[in-house]
Amino acid sequence: MTNPVSTDTLGMQRAAQQFEAASSESTGHLRSVNETILALQSTWKGDASNNFSRAMNDWENQFQIIINELNNMIQVMGGNAKAYDAAEQEAVNLAPQFGFADGLPGL
């Protein structure tokens, strides 16, 4: 037996807001880390510094993927909420067409 599916556009909008907050916070952290690394690189030279820079570049690229996915979820949630609202409104508009004054044939 399957469970019924229910959508809550308000819940979807709230989720999109949470994703947006997480994306904004993550972007701020990334910016802060980059500023700290730039300050460090201005005084630290040599092989260890170069290896550290490469590792941090890899980390930054991976972290940016996470931020991009958060941004994607913002779009998905916002778009889905609008689509569900539109489908619900269409169903409301079509429902009166199914009302028959004489009832269903044969009943």
A tleap script that builds the chain and sets N, CA, C and O, in Angstrom:
source leaprc.protein.ff14SB
mol = sequence {
  NMET THR ASN PRO VAL SER THR ASP THR LEU
  GLY MET GLN ARG ALA ALA GLN GLN PHE GLU
  ALA ALA SER SER GLU SER THR GLY HIE LEU
  ARG SER VAL ASN GLU THR ILE LEU ALA LEU
  GLN SER THR TRP LYS GLY ASP ALA SER ASN
  ASN PHE SER ARG ALA MET ASN ASP TRP GLU
  ASN GLN PHE GLN ILE ILE ILE ASN GLU LEU
  ASN ASN MET ILE GLN VAL MET GLY GLY ASN
  ALA LYS ALA TYR ASP ALA ALA GLU GLN GLU
  ALA VAL ASN LEU ALA PRO GLN PHE GLY PHE
  ALA ASP GLY LEU PRO GLY CLEU
}
set mol.1.N position { 0.842 -1.174 0.000 }
set mol.1.CA position { 0.000 0.000 0.000 }
set mol.1.C position { 0.890 1.240 0.000 }
set mol.1.O position { 1.892 1.308 0.713 }
set mol.2.N position { 0.511 2.194 -0.796 }
set mol.2.CA position { 1.312 3.417 -0.873 }
set mol.2.C position { 0.743 4.474 0.057 }
set mol.2.O position { -0.443 4.479 0.388 }
set mol.3.N position { 1.617 5.354 0.460 }
set mol.3.CA position { 1.189 6.471 1.293 }
set mol.3.C position { 0.770 7.624 0.400 }
set mol.3.O position { 1.386 7.852 -0.641 }
set mol.4.N position { -0.265 8.355 0.788 }
set mol.4.CA position { -0.668 9.502 -0.026 }
set mol.4.C position { 0.415 10.577 -0.014 }
set mol.4.O position { 1.146 10.745 0.962 }
set mol.5.N position { 0.492 11.286 -1.114 }
set mol.5.CA position { 1.463 12.369 -1.236 }
set mol.5.C position { 0.741 13.679 -0.976 }
set mol.5.O position { -0.351 13.919 -1.491 }
set mol.6.N position { 1.358 14.506 -0.182 }
set mol.6.CA position { 0.776 15.802 0.136 }
set mol.6.C position { 1.833 16.876 -0.080 }
set mol.6.O position { 3.007 16.678 0.232 }
set mol.7.N position { 1.413 17.991 -0.607 }
set mol.7.CA position { 2.343 19.104 -0.770 }
set mol.7.C position { 1.852 20.277 0.052 }
set mol.7.O position { 0.650 20.492 0.210 }
set mol.8.N position { 2.784 21.009 0.558 }
set mol.8.CA position { 2.486 22.186 1.362 }
set mol.8.C position { 3.362 23.308 0.825 }
set mol.8.O position { 4.556 23.368 1.119 }
set mol.9.N position { 2.769 24.194 0.040 }
set mol.9.CA position { 3.580 25.231 -0.597 }
set mol.9.C position { 4.199 26.167 0.428 }
set mol.9.O position { 5.296 26.680 0.206 }
set mol.10.N position { 3.524 26.399 1.540 }
set mol.10.CA position { 4.116 27.228 2.584 }
set mol.10.C position { 5.362 26.547 3.140 }
set mol.10.O position { 6.374 27.201 3.393 }
set mol.11.N position { 5.284 25.236 3.329 }
set mol.11.CA position { 6.446 24.480 3.791 }
set mol.11.C position { 7.582 24.530 2.786 }
set mol.11.O position { 8.749 24.626 3.163 }
set mol.12.N position { 7.241 24.465 1.506 }
set mol.12.CA position { 8.266 24.538 0.464 }
set mol.12.C position { 8.923 25.918 0.454 }
set mol.12.O position { 10.134 26.032 0.263 }
set mol.13.N position { 8.126 26.957 0.658 }
set mol.13.CA position { 8.683 28.308 0.707 }
set mol.13.C position { 9.591 28.472 1.921 }
set mol.13.O position { 10.642 29.107 1.836 }
set mol.14.N position { 9.184 27.902 3.042 }
set mol.14.CA position { 10.028 27.960 4.244 }
set mol.14.C position { 11.333 27.202 4.023 }
set mol.14.O position { 12.398 27.657 4.442 }
set mol.15.N position { 11.252 26.061 3.371 }
set mol.15.CA position { 12.465 25.288 3.077 }
set mol.15.C position { 13.396 26.095 2.176 }
set mol.15.O position { 14.607 26.119 2.395 }
set mol.16.N position { 12.836 26.753 1.170 }
set mol.16.CA position { 13.652 27.585 0.279 }
set mol.16.C position { 14.344 28.690 1.071 }
set mol.16.O position { 15.500 29.016 0.803 }
set mol.17.N position { 13.642 29.265 2.044 }
set mol.17.CA position { 14.248 30.303 2.881 }
set mol.17.C position { 15.390 29.735 3.716 }
set mol.17.O position { 16.409 30.397 3.907 }
set mol.18.N position { 15.224 28.514 4.213 }
set mol.18.CA position { 16.291 27.877 4.989 }
set mol.18.C position { 17.507 27.593 4.105 }
set mol.18.O position { 18.646 27.804 4.521 }
set mol.19.N position { 17.259 27.117 2.892 }
set mol.19.CA position { 18.363 26.894 1.955 }
set mol.19.C position { 19.065 28.214 1.637 }
set mol.19.O position { 20.290 28.264 1.536 }
set mol.20.N position { 18.283 29.276 1.480 }
set mol.20.CA position { 18.861 30.584 1.185 }
set mol.20.C position { 19.734 31.073 2.344 }
set mol.20.O position { 20.818 31.612 2.123 }
set mol.21.N position { 19.264 30.885 3.564 }
set mol.21.CA position { 20.056 31.283 4.736 }
set mol.21.C position { 21.350 30.474 4.810 }
set mol.21.O position { 22.415 31.021 5.099 }
set mol.22.N position { 21.255 29.174 4.549 }
set mol.22.CA position { 22.446 28.316 4.586 }
set mol.22.C position { 23.439 28.713 3.496 }
set mol.22.O position { 24.647 28.720 3.730 }
set mol.23.N position { 22.940 29.039 2.321 }
set mol.23.CA position { 23.808 29.460 1.221 }
set mol.23.C position { 24.510 30.771 1.555 }
set mol.23.O position { 25.713 30.915 1.342 }
set mol.24.N position { 23.755 31.710 2.074 }
set mol.24.CA position { 24.325 33.003 2.431 }
set mol.24.C position { 25.386 32.862 3.520 }
set mol.24.O position { 26.459 33.459 3.436 }
set mol.25.N position { 25.076 32.074 4.534 }
set mol.25.CA position { 26.033 31.853 5.619 }
set mol.25.C position { 27.290 31.146 5.101 }
set mol.25.O position { 28.409 31.510 5.462 }
set mol.26.N position { 27.097 30.148 4.267 }
set mol.26.CA position { 28.234 29.407 3.709 }
set mol.26.C position { 29.107 30.304 2.841 }
set mol.26.O position { 30.334 30.227 2.901 }
set mol.27.N position { 28.481 31.146 2.041 }
set mol.27.CA position { 29.230 32.077 1.199 }
set mol.27.C position { 30.044 33.040 2.062 }
set mol.27.O position { 31.183 33.366 1.731 }
set mol.28.N position { 29.461 33.489 3.158 }
set mol.28.CA position { 30.186 34.358 4.082 }
set mol.28.C position { 31.385 33.669 4.702 }
set mol.28.O position { 32.453 34.266 4.837 }
set mol.29.N position { 31.206 32.396 5.083 }
set mol.29.CA position { 32.326 31.635 5.642 }
set mol.29.C position { 33.430 31.438 4.604 }
set mol.29.O position { 34.615 31.550 4.915 }
set mol.30.N position { 33.031 31.148 3.384 }
set mol.30.CA position { 34.015 30.962 2.314 }
set mol.30.C position { 34.814 32.246 2.095 }
set mol.30.O position { 36.036 32.212 1.951 }
set mol.31.N position { 34.120 33.359 2.072 }
set mol.31.CA position { 34.789 34.652 1.898 }
set mol.31.C position { 35.780 34.897 3.042 }
set mol.31.O position { 36.901 35.349 2.807 }
set mol.32.N position { 35.372 34.605 4.260 }
set mol.32.CA position { 36.236 34.799 5.431 }
set mol.32.C position { 37.482 33.916 5.360 }
set mol.32.O position { 38.592 34.367 5.643 }
set mol.33.N position { 37.284 32.655 4.981 }
set mol.33.CA position { 38.425 31.741 4.847 }
set mol.33.C position { 39.378 32.249 3.772 }
set mol.33.O position { 40.594 32.239 3.967 }
set mol.34.N position { 38.840 32.688 2.647 }
set mol.34.CA position { 39.688 33.198 1.562 }
set mol.34.C position { 40.485 34.425 1.995 }
set mol.34.O position { 41.655 34.564 1.639 }
set mol.35.N position { 39.859 35.312 2.758 }
set mol.35.CA position { 40.572 36.493 3.251 }
set mol.35.C position { 41.708 36.091 4.185 }
set mol.35.O position { 42.798 36.659 4.123 }
set mol.36.N position { 41.453 35.116 5.047 }
set mol.36.CA position { 42.487 34.642 5.969 }
set mol.36.C position { 43.641 34.000 5.207 }
set mol.36.O position { 44.807 34.224 5.532 }
set mol.37.N position { 43.317 33.209 4.201 }
set mol.37.CA position { 44.357 32.550 3.398 }
set mol.37.C position { 45.196 33.580 2.648 }
set mol.37.O position { 46.418 33.450 2.571 }
set mol.38.N position { 44.545 34.602 2.097 }
set mol.38.CA position { 45.296 35.652 1.396 }
set mol.38.C position { 46.271 36.353 2.343 }
set mol.38.O position { 47.409 36.639 1.972 }
set mol.39.N position { 45.822 36.622 3.550 }
set mol.39.CA position { 46.712 37.261 4.530 }
set mol.39.C position { 47.884 36.345 4.866 }
set mol.39.O position { 49.019 36.803 4.990 }
set mol.40.N position { 47.610 35.064 5.012 }
set mol.40.CA position { 48.661 34.096 5.323 }
set mol.40.C position { 49.657 33.983 4.172 }
set mol.40.O position { 50.867 33.939 4.393 }
set mol.41.N position { 49.145 33.935 2.950 }
set mol.41.CA position { 50.017 33.785 1.784 }
set mol.41.C position { 50.925 34.993 1.567 }
set mol.41.O position { 51.978 34.881 0.939 }
set mol.42.N position { 50.521 36.125 2.080 }
set mol.42.CA position { 51.355 37.321 1.888 }
set mol.42.C position { 52.656 37.243 2.681 }
set mol.42.O position { 53.615 37.953 2.376 }
set mol.43.N position { 52.689 36.380 3.701 }
set mol.43.CA position { 53.906 36.284 4.522 }
set mol.43.C position { 54.535 34.901 4.516 }
set mol.43.O position { 55.674 34.744 4.957 }
set mol.44.N position { 53.825 33.902 4.030 }
set mol.44.CA position { 54.319 32.523 4.076 }
set mol.44.C position { 54.715 32.097 2.677 }
set mol.44.O position { 53.882 32.081 1.771 }
set mol.45.N position { 55.963 31.757 2.497 }
set mol.45.CA position { 56.479 31.353 1.183 }
set mol.45.C position { 57.137 29.983 1.292 }
set mol.45.O position { 57.505 29.548 2.383 }
set mol.46.N position { 57.281 29.317 0.172 }
set mol.46.CA position { 57.990 28.048 0.134 }
set mol.46.C position { 57.096 26.889 -0.265 }
set mol.46.O position { 55.918 27.067 -0.573 }
set mol.47.N position { 57.683 25.685 -0.252 }
set mol.47.CA position { 56.967 24.480 -0.682 }
set mol.47.C position { 55.750 24.187 0.189 }
set mol.47.O position { 54.684 23.843 -0.321 }
set mol.48.N position { 55.910 24.324 1.488 }
set mol.48.CA position { 54.780 24.054 2.387 }
set mol.48.C position { 53.627 25.009 2.099 }
set mol.48.O position { 52.463 24.607 2.101 }
set mol.49.N position { 53.953 26.263 1.853 }
set mol.49.CA position { 52.932 27.252 1.522 }
set mol.49.C position { 52.228 26.892 0.219 }
set mol.49.O position { 51.006 26.998 0.116 }
set mol.50.N position { 53.003 26.468 -0.770 }
set mol.50.CA position { 52.421 26.085 -2.065 }
set mol.50.C position { 51.502 24.877 -1.923 }
set mol.50.O position { 50.415 24.849 -2.500 }
set mol.51.N position { 51.937 23.880 -1.157 }
set mol.51.CA position { 51.102 22.692 -0.933 }
set mol.51.C position { 49.822 23.056 -0.188 }
set mol.51.O position { 48.741 22.564 -0.511 }
set mol.52.N position { 49.957 23.918 0.803 }
set mol.52.CA position { 48.790 24.375 1.551 }
set mol.52.C position { 47.822 25.109 0.627 }
set mol.52.O position { 46.612 24.894 0.693 }
set mol.53.N position { 48.348 25.963 -0.221 }
set mol.53.CA position { 47.502 26.716 -1.159 }
set mol.53.C position { 46.743 25.792 -2.099 }
set mol.53.O position { 45.562 26.008 -2.370 }
set mol.54.N position { 47.421 24.762 -2.598 }
set mol.54.CA position { 46.747 23.795 -3.481 }
set mol.54.C position { 45.636 23.064 -2.728 }
set mol.54.O position { 44.535 22.884 -3.249 }
set mol.55.N position { 45.933 22.649 -1.509 }
set mol.55.CA position { 44.924 21.947 -0.707 }
set mol.55.C position { 43.724 22.854 -0.432 }
set mol.55.O position { 42.578 22.410 -0.495 }
set mol.56.N position { 43.988 24.107 -0.131 }
set mol.56.CA position { 42.892 25.034 0.148 }
set mol.56.C position { 42.099 25.361 -1.114 }
set mol.56.O position { 40.890 25.578 -1.042 }
set mol.57.N position { 42.760 25.397 -2.261 }
set mol.57.CA position { 42.036 25.596 -3.523 }
set mol.57.C position { 41.098 24.426 -3.792 }
set mol.57.O position { 39.961 24.620 -4.223 }
set mol.58.N position { 41.576 23.212 -3.538 }
set mol.58.CA position { 40.720 22.030 -3.695 }
set mol.58.C position { 39.532 22.104 -2.740 }
set mol.58.O position { 38.395 21.831 -3.124 }
set mol.59.N position { 39.812 22.478 -1.491 }
set mol.59.CA position { 38.739 22.598 -0.496 }
set mol.59.C position { 37.723 23.646 -0.937 }
set mol.59.O position { 36.516 23.423 -0.847 }
set mol.60.N position { 38.213 24.793 -1.415 }
set mol.60.CA position { 37.322 25.863 -1.863 }
set mol.60.C position { 36.428 25.385 -3.008 }
set mol.60.O position { 35.232 25.675 -3.027 }
set mol.61.N position { 37.005 24.656 -3.957 }
set mol.61.CA position { 36.215 24.140 -5.081 }
set mol.61.C position { 35.117 23.200 -4.603 }
set mol.61.O position { 33.989 23.264 -5.093 }
set mol.62.N position { 35.434 22.334 -3.657 }
set mol.62.CA position { 34.434 21.406 -3.124 }
set mol.62.C position { 33.354 22.151 -2.337 }
set mol.62.O position { 32.170 21.830 -2.441 }
set mol.63.N position { 33.765 23.135 -1.561 }
set mol.63.CA position { 32.804 23.920 -0.784 }
set mol.63.C position { 31.894 24.715 -1.713 }
set mol.63.O position { 30.708 24.880 -1.430 }
set mol.64.N position { 32.440 25.203 -2.811 }
set mol.64.CA position { 31.634 25.942 -3.781 }
set mol.64.C position { 30.583 25.038 -4.415 }
set mol.64.O position { 29.482 25.495 -4.723 }
set mol.65.N position { 30.903 23.774 -4.611 }
set mol.65.CA position { 29.913 22.818 -5.129 }
set mol.65.C position { 28.732 22.725 -4.173 }
set mol.65.O position { 27.579 22.694 -4.604 }
set mol.66.N position { 29.016 22.681 -2.879 }
set mol.66.CA position { 27.944 22.624 -1.878 }
set mol.66.C position { 27.083 23.881 -1.961 }
set mol.66.O position { 25.855 23.796 -1.951 }
set mol.67.N position { 27.716 25.034 -2.040 }
set mol.67.CA position { 26.967 26.294 -2.143 }
set mol.67.C position { 26.117 26.304 -3.413 }
set mol.67.O position { 24.964 26.735 -3.383 }
set mol.68.N position { 26.674 25.837 -4.517 }
set mol.68.CA position { 25.913 25.779 -5.771 }
set mol.68.C position { 24.695 24.872 -5.645 }
set mol.68.O position { 23.629 25.184 -6.175 }
set mol.69.N position { 24.850 23.757 -4.948 }
set mol.69.CA position { 23.715 22.843 -4.758 }
set mol.69.C position { 22.655 23.457 -3.845 }
set mol.69.O position { 21.460 23.254 -4.064 }
set mol.70.N position { 23.077 24.201 -2.829 }
set mol.70.CA position { 22.112 24.927 -1.996 }
set mol.70.C position { 21.328 25.916 -2.854 }
set mol.70.O position { 20.108 26.025 -2.733 }
set mol.71.N position { 22.038 26.632 -3.720 }
set mol.71.CA position { 21.368 27.584 -4.611 }
set mol.71.C position { 20.421 26.880 -5.574 }
set mol.71.O position { 19.355 27.408 -5.892 }
set mol.72.N position { 20.797 25.706 -6.034 }
set mol.72.CA position { 19.919 24.919 -6.896 }
set mol.72.C position { 18.638 24.529 -6.150 }
set mol.72.O position { 17.544 24.594 -6.710 }
set mol.73.N position { 18.781 24.130 -4.897 }
set mol.73.CA position { 17.602 23.746 -4.109 }
set mol.73.C position { 16.678 24.938 -3.867 }
set mol.73.O position { 15.460 24.776 -3.801 }
set mol.74.N position { 17.249 26.124 -3.737 }
set mol.74.CA position { 16.422 27.331 -3.597 }
set mol.74.C position { 15.534 27.476 -4.827 }
set mol.74.O position { 14.337 27.739 -4.707 }
set mol.75.N position { 16.121 27.303 -6.008 }
set mol.75.CA position { 15.362 27.419 -7.256 }
set mol.75.C position { 14.319 26.316 -7.378 }
set mol.75.O position { 13.185 26.566 -7.785 }
set mol.76.N position { 14.708 25.100 -7.024 }
set mol.76.CA position { 13.793 23.956 -7.124 }
set mol.76.C position { 12.593 24.153 -6.204 }
set mol.76.O position { 11.449 23.992 -6.629 }
set mol.77.N position { 12.850 24.497 -4.961 }
set mol.77.CA position { 11.755 24.669 -4.000 }
set mol.77.C position { 10.840 25.818 -4.405 }
set mol.77.O position { 9.617 25.693 -4.351 }
set mol.78.N position { 11.432 26.927 -4.807 }
set mol.78.CA position { 10.623 28.071 -5.222 }
set mol.78.C position { 9.809 27.771 -6.464 }
set mol.78.O position { 8.634 28.129 -6.540 }
set mol.79.N position { 10.424 27.118 -7.435 }
set mol.79.CA position { 9.719 26.771 -8.672 }
set mol.79.C position { 8.628 25.749 -8.448 }
set mol.79.O position { 7.536 25.872 -9.002 }
set mol.80.N position { 8.916 24.729 -7.631 }
set mol.80.CA position { 7.909 23.711 -7.349 }
set mol.80.C position { 6.722 24.293 -6.602 }
set mol.80.O position { 5.579 23.933 -6.885 }
set mol.81.N position { 6.972 25.181 -5.660 }
set mol.81.CA position { 5.876 25.789 -4.907 }
set mol.81.C position { 4.957 26.552 -5.851 }
set mol.81.O position { 3.734 26.464 -5.732 }
set mol.82.N position { 5.536 27.304 -6.790 }
set mol.82.CA position { 4.727 28.051 -7.759 }
set mol.82.C position { 3.945 27.101 -8.662 }
set mol.82.O position { 2.781 27.355 -8.969 }
set mol.83.N position { 4.575 26.012 -9.085 }
set mol.83.CA position { 3.896 25.044 -9.954 }
set mol.83.C position { 2.740 24.375 -9.221 }
set mol.83.O position { 1.664 24.199 -9.793 }
set mol.84.N position { 2.948 24.001 -7.965 }
set mol.84.CA position { 1.874 23.379 -7.191 }
set mol.84.C position { 0.723 24.350 -6.967 }
set mol.84.O position { -0.442 23.962 -7.055 }
set mol.85.N position { 1.040 25.605 -6.679 }
set mol.85.CA position { -0.014 26.607 -6.509 }
set mol.85.C position { -0.818 26.769 -7.794 }
set mol.85.O position { -2.045 26.854 -7.753 }
set mol.86.N position { -0.131 26.812 -8.931 }
set mol.86.CA position { -0.818 26.966 -10.217 }
set mol.86.C position { -1.693 25.753 -10.518 }
set mol.86.O position { -2.818 25.905 -10.994 }
set mol.87.N position { -1.187 24.551 -10.244 }
set mol.87.CA position { -1.973 23.333 -10.486 }
set mol.87.C position { -3.195 23.288 -9.576 }
set mol.87.O position { -4.279 22.891 -10.004 }
set mol.88.N position { -3.023 23.690 -8.337 }
set mol.88.CA position { -4.152 23.718 -7.401 }
set mol.88.C position { -5.212 24.701 -7.875 }
set mol.88.O position { -6.404 24.398 -7.834 }
set mol.89.N position { -4.785 25.871 -8.323 }
set mol.89.CA position { -5.739 26.866 -8.797 }
set mol.89.C position { -6.460 26.369 -10.047 }
set mol.89.O position { -7.658 26.603 -10.206 }
set mol.90.N position { -5.747 25.690 -10.926 }
set mol.90.CA position { -6.380 25.135 -12.126 }
set mol.90.C position { -7.427 24.092 -11.745 }
set mol.90.O position { -8.505 24.050 -12.336 }
set mol.91.N position { -7.115 23.255 -10.765 }
set mol.91.CA position { -8.078 22.248 -10.309 }
set mol.91.C position { -9.311 22.909 -9.710 }
set mol.91.O position { -10.434 22.455 -9.935 }
set mol.92.N position { -9.108 23.973 -8.954 }
set mol.92.CA position { -10.237 24.704 -8.371 }
set mol.92.C position { -11.105 25.288 -9.477 }
set mol.92.O position { -12.332 25.252 -9.391 }
set mol.93.N position { -10.473 25.824 -10.512 }
set mol.93.CA position { -11.223 26.417 -11.621 }
set mol.93.C position { -11.974 25.372 -12.442 }
set mol.93.O position { -13.060 25.655 -12.949 }
set mol.94.N position { -11.419 24.177 -12.581 }
set mol.94.CA position { -12.053 23.127 -13.381 }
set mol.94.C position { -13.136 22.368 -12.617 }
set mol.94.O position { -14.048 21.816 -13.232 }
set mol.95.N position { -13.051 22.332 -11.323 }
set mol.95.CA position { -13.964 21.517 -10.516 }
set mol.95.C position { -15.440 21.798 -10.796 }
set mol.95.O position { -16.214 20.844 -10.878 }
set mol.96.N position { -15.870 23.043 -10.945 }
set mol.96.CA position { -17.298 23.284 -11.201 }
set mol.96.C position { -17.807 22.655 -12.495 }
set mol.96.O position { -19.006 22.403 -12.623 }
set mol.97.N position { -16.931 22.401 -13.446 }
set mol.97.CA position { -17.350 21.807 -14.710 }
set mol.97.C position { -17.794 20.357 -14.537 }
set mol.97.O position { -18.463 19.807 -15.411 }
set mol.98.N position { -17.432 19.742 -13.431 }
set mol.98.CA position { -17.782 18.350 -13.207 }
set mol.98.C position { -19.082 18.188 -12.437 }
set mol.98.O position { -19.522 17.065 -12.192 }
set mol.99.N position { -19.691 19.285 -12.060 }
set mol.99.CA position { -20.957 19.205 -11.335 }
set mol.99.C position { -22.113 19.027 -12.309 }
set mol.99.O position { -22.284 19.827 -13.229 }
set mol.100.N position { -22.894 17.995 -12.110 }
set mol.100.CA position { -24.048 17.731 -12.972 }
set mol.100.C position { -25.310 17.960 -12.156 }
set mol.100.O position { -25.436 17.440 -11.047 }
set mol.101.N position { -26.235 18.725 -12.692 }
set mol.101.CA position { -27.476 19.023 -11.978 }
set mol.101.C position { -28.294 17.760 -11.735 }
set mol.101.O position { -28.958 17.651 -10.704 }
set mol.102.N position { -28.262 16.815 -12.649 }
set mol.102.CA position { -29.061 15.598 -12.533 }
set mol.102.C position { -28.299 14.472 -11.857 }
set mol.102.O position { -28.824 13.363 -11.748 }
set mol.103.N position { -27.113 14.712 -11.412 }
set mol.103.CA position { -26.314 13.649 -10.816 }
set mol.103.C position { -25.635 12.825 -11.889 }
set mol.103.O position { -25.677 13.171 -13.069 }
set mol.104.N position { -25.018 11.750 -11.483 }
set mol.104.CA position { -24.331 10.874 -12.420 }
set mol.104.C position { -25.336 9.987 -13.138 }
set mol.104.O position { -26.309 9.538 -12.531 }
set mol.105.N position { -25.115 9.728 -14.424 }
set mol.105.CA position { -26.034 8.855 -15.166 }
set mol.105.C position { -26.107 7.473 -14.519 }
set mol.105.O position { -25.088 6.907 -14.123 }
set mol.106.N position { -27.300 6.949 -14.419 }
set mol.106.CA position { -27.487 5.609 -13.874 }
set mol.106.C position { -27.627 5.583 -12.366 }
set mol.106.O position { -27.838 4.517 -11.788 }
set mol.107.N position { -27.518 6.715 -11.724 }
set mol.107.CA position { -27.661 6.736 -10.256 }
set mol.107.C position { -28.926 7.420 -9.837 }
set mol.107.O position { -29.204 7.527 -8.643 }
savepdb mol mol.pdb
quit
